[in-house]
């Protein structure tokens, strides 16, 4: 069963450019590690501190394998460190979704 991870980020609105840089780095890292990245979405109008990402996997086991690969990926670990050093992500929520089919 295909699952999609919906990530909701609360970001520092004064550090949006740093979050965008962080997001752009994932565009190559996530697919390399096994995720089907649908994209990152940045604030544009209205709320200025909420961003989203959507990544799909063929099942939960594939997600767990992806997480293990991320922990050994040099660029992935560097990007996590970049976020931690710059503190532009204030909170992160993950929801695991499945598509409704008839």
C-alpha positions as a LaTeX table, in Angstrom:
\begin{tabular}{lrrr}
\hline
Residue & $x$ (\AA) & $y$ (\AA) & $z$ (\AA) \\
\hline
Unk1 & 0.00 & 0.00 & 0.00 \\
Unk2 & 1.47 & 3.35 & $-1.11$ \\
Unk3 & 1.92 & 5.89 & 1.69 \\
Unk4 & 2.63 & 9.59 & 1.51 \\
Unk5 & 4.39 & 11.44 & 4.28 \\
Unk6 & 2.93 & 14.91 & 4.73 \\
Unk7 & 5.39 & 17.14 & 6.61 \\
Unk8 & 4.17 & 20.41 & 8.07 \\
Unk9 & 6.91 & 22.81 & 9.11 \\
Unk10 & 6.57 & 25.82 & 11.34 \\
Unk11 & 9.44 & 28.04 & 10.25 \\
Unk12 & 10.92 & 31.31 & 11.44 \\
Unk13 & 9.36 & 33.83 & 9.02 \\
Unk14 & 12.53 & 35.92 & 9.14 \\
Unk15 & 14.59 & 32.93 & 7.95 \\
Unk16 & 12.44 & 31.82 & 4.99 \\
Unk17 & 15.37 & 32.06 & 2.57 \\
Unk18 & 17.35 & 29.61 & 4.72 \\
Unk19 & 14.42 & 27.18 & 4.72 \\
Unk20 & 14.15 & 27.50 & 0.94 \\
Unk21 & 17.86 & 26.69 & 0.59 \\
Unk22 & 17.35 & 23.67 & 2.89 \\
Unk23 & 14.37 & 22.53 & 0.78 \\
Unk24 & 16.26 & 22.84 & $-2.50$ \\
Unk25 & 19.03 & 20.59 & $-1.16$ \\
Unk26 & 16.47 & 17.83 & $-0.49$ \\
Unk27 & 15.39 & 17.85 & $-4.16$ \\
Unk28 & 18.38 & 15.63 & $-5.03$ \\
Unk29 & 18.93 & 13.89 & $-1.69$ \\
Unk30 & 15.44 & 12.48 & $-1.12$ \\
Unk31 & 15.10 & 10.68 & $-4.50$ \\
Unk32 & 18.66 & 9.34 & $-4.19$ \\
Unk33 & 17.73 & 7.82 & $-0.82$ \\
Unk34 & 14.53 & 6.22 & $-2.11$ \\
Unk35 & 11.72 & 8.75 & $-1.63$ \\
Unk36 & 9.33 & 9.88 & $-4.36$ \\
Unk37 & 9.44 & 13.61 & $-3.63$ \\
Unk38 & 6.32 & 15.49 & $-4.72$ \\
Unk39 & 7.89 & 18.76 & $-3.58$ \\
Unk40 & 8.26 & 21.43 & $-0.96$ \\
Unk41 & 5.85 & 24.34 & $-0.61$ \\
Unk42 & 6.85 & 27.71 & 0.82 \\
Unk43 & 4.67 & 30.50 & 2.25 \\
Unk44 & 3.57 & 32.93 & $-0.44$ \\
Unk45 & 0.47 & 34.83 & 0.72 \\
Unk46 & $-1.27$ & 34.74 & 4.07 \\
Unk47 & 0.45 & 32.75 & 6.80 \\
Unk48 & 4.19 & 33.40 & 6.59 \\
Unk49 & 5.52 & 30.68 & 8.88 \\
Unk50 & 4.09 & 27.39 & 7.55 \\
Unk51 & 5.69 & 25.23 & 4.84 \\
Unk52 & 4.95 & 21.71 & 3.59 \\
Unk53 & 6.60 & 18.72 & 1.94 \\
Unk54 & 5.11 & 15.56 & 0.43 \\
Unk55 & 7.10 & 12.35 & $-0.08$ \\
Unk56 & 5.65 & 8.98 & $-1.15$ \\
Unk57 & 6.87 & 5.43 & $-0.56$ \\
Unk58 & 5.55 & 2.07 & $-1.71$ \\
Unk59 & 4.97 & 1.06 & 1.92 \\
Unk60 & 6.05 & 1.77 & 5.51 \\
Unk61 & 9.02 & $-0.59$ & 5.20 \\
Unk62 & 10.30 & 1.45 & 2.22 \\
Unk63 & 9.98 & 4.58 & 4.37 \\
Unk64 & 12.05 & 2.96 & 7.14 \\
Unk65 & 14.72 & 1.95 & 4.60 \\
Unk66 & 14.77 & 5.51 & 3.29 \\
Unk67 & 15.28 & 6.89 & 6.82 \\
Unk68 & 18.20 & 4.48 & 7.32 \\
Unk69 & 19.79 & 5.60 & 4.03 \\
Unk70 & 19.37 & 9.27 & 5.01 \\
Unk71 & 21.37 & 8.65 & 8.19 \\
Unk72 & 24.32 & 7.45 & 6.11 \\
Unk73 & 24.03 & 10.05 & 3.33 \\
Unk74 & 26.70 & 12.75 & 3.68 \\
Unk75 & 24.65 & 15.49 & 2.02 \\
Unk76 & 21.55 & 14.51 & 3.98 \\
Unk77 & 23.37 & 14.68 & 7.29 \\
Unk78 & 24.95 & 18.00 & 6.29 \\
Unk79 & 21.49 & 19.39 & 5.50 \\
Unk80 & 20.13 & 18.28 & 8.88 \\
Unk81 & 23.13 & 20.01 & 10.50 \\
Unk82 & 22.47 & 23.16 & 8.43 \\
Unk83 & 18.91 & 23.29 & 9.80 \\
Unk84 & 20.06 & 22.69 & 13.36 \\
Unk85 & 22.79 & 25.35 & 13.18 \\
Unk86 & 20.51 & 28.01 & 11.69 \\
Unk87 & 17.38 & 27.17 & 13.71 \\
Unk88 & 14.87 & 28.13 & 11.00 \\
Unk89 & 12.60 & 25.14 & 11.69 \\
Unk90 & 10.65 & 25.78 & 14.88 \\
Unk91 & 8.45 & 22.67 & 14.73 \\
Unk92 & 7.89 & 19.73 & 12.39 \\
Unk93 & 4.88 & 17.42 & 12.19 \\
Unk94 & 4.64 & 14.23 & 10.11 \\
Unk95 & 1.43 & 12.55 & 9.04 \\
Unk96 & 1.35 & 9.25 & 7.16 \\
Unk97 & $-1.43$ & 9.21 & 4.59 \\
Unk98 & $-2.91$ & 6.71 & 2.16 \\
Unk99 & $-4.83$ & 7.61 & $-0.95$ \\
Unk100 & $-8.57$ & 6.94 & $-0.95$ \\
Unk101 & $-9.47$ & 4.71 & $-3.87$ \\
Unk102 & $-12.82$ & 3.38 & $-5.02$ \\
\hline
\end{tabular}
